Amino acid sequence: MRWREAVVRAAFLAPAAAFLLLFLGRPLADNLTASLRATTVSSLLDDEAPFIGPENHLSLLRSEAFREALATTALYTAGSLAAQFSVGLGLALFFHRHFPLGRTIRALLLLPWLMPLVVTGTVWRWMLETDGGAVNGVLRALHLVHAGVPWLTGDDEALVSAVLVNTWVGVPFATALLYGGLQNVPRHVHEAALLDGAGPVSLFRYVTWPLLRPTAGVVLVLGAVYTLRSPDVVLALTGGGPAGATRTLAVLAYEQSFLEFDFGRAAATGNVLVLVASVLALLQLRAGRRARTF
C-alpha cells in the first residue's frame, strides 16, 4: 500500500514538476549560464560565448547605474506596495459590507488590472503631459496650480508619477485578495467580539487583522515580485527618464538587453532580481509558518 501511494503521489506531481522544470528551471539555468559568459550579439551569431565567470556580476556591482537603479527600485517598490496595500485594504473593508450594486462596482474595479500595461502607461502618459494633459488641466481649472506640473519631466515628479500609476494598476489585485481574506474570517468571531463590547477599531485590530495577516503577507510578496519584475509601466510612461530618475532594475535589464545588446550583463541583472524575489518569498513562507505555529 505504501508503494502504491508513493506511485500515485508521483503520478500526480509529475505534470507540475515537468512544467516547472521546462518553463521555470530551464530559463533560469539558461540565464545563469548567459551571465557567466560574454554573451553579445556577435557571440550569439558565432555560437561561441567565452566563459568569463563572475565578471558580469562584478562589473554590474561596480557600476554607478546599478546602484542608482537599485535605490530607485527600492523607492518605487516600497511606495507602490504601501499605496496599493493601504488603498486595497480600505476598499476591501468597504466592499465587505453589503450594499446595492456592490458586486457590479467590485467587478468594474478589476478593469485597471485587466488592461495591458503598455496601454495603461500610454494613456497615463497622455494624461500627465505638462502642457495638454488632463491632470494639469483639472488642476488649473481648480486654481491649484498656475503652471503645468512636470509630472514626467521632473526628477522627483516622474518617480512619484510612476508610483501612482503602478498603484492604480495594482490596487484591484490587492483588493480582490484582501476581500477574499475578509470573506474567510468566521462571522461568529466578529459577533462574539461585538457582544463583548468591541468597537470598530478594536474589532479590526484584535480580531480581523490577526486572521487577515496571512493573506496580507501574500499580497505584499506578490505585489513586490510583480513590481520588481515588470518594466512595462515605467517604459511606457517615462522610458526610464528623465536622466535615469525612474530607471529600475527591470528597466536597466531591458536597456542592457535591447539597447546595449550586452546580454551577459543583462542576465546578471536578472539574477539579482530573481535573488531579491526569492528572498522575499522565503521570508513570507517563514512568517506564514510562524503564524500557523502560534
ABEGO torsion letter per residue (X at the ends): XAAAAAAAAAAAAAAAAAAAAAAAAAAAAAAAAAAABBBBAAAAAAGBBBBAEAAAAAAAAABAAAAAAAAAAAAAAAAAAAAAAAAAAAAAAAAABBBBGAAAAAAAAAAAAABBAAAAAAAAAAAABAAABAAAAAAAAAGABABBBBAAABAAAAAAAAAAAAAAAAAAAAAAAAAAAAAABBAAAAAAAAAAGBBAAAAAAAAAAAAAAAAAAAAAAAAAAAAAABAAAAAAAAGGOBGGAABBAAAAAAAAAAAAGBAAAAAAAAAAAAAAAAAAAAAAAAAAAAAAAX
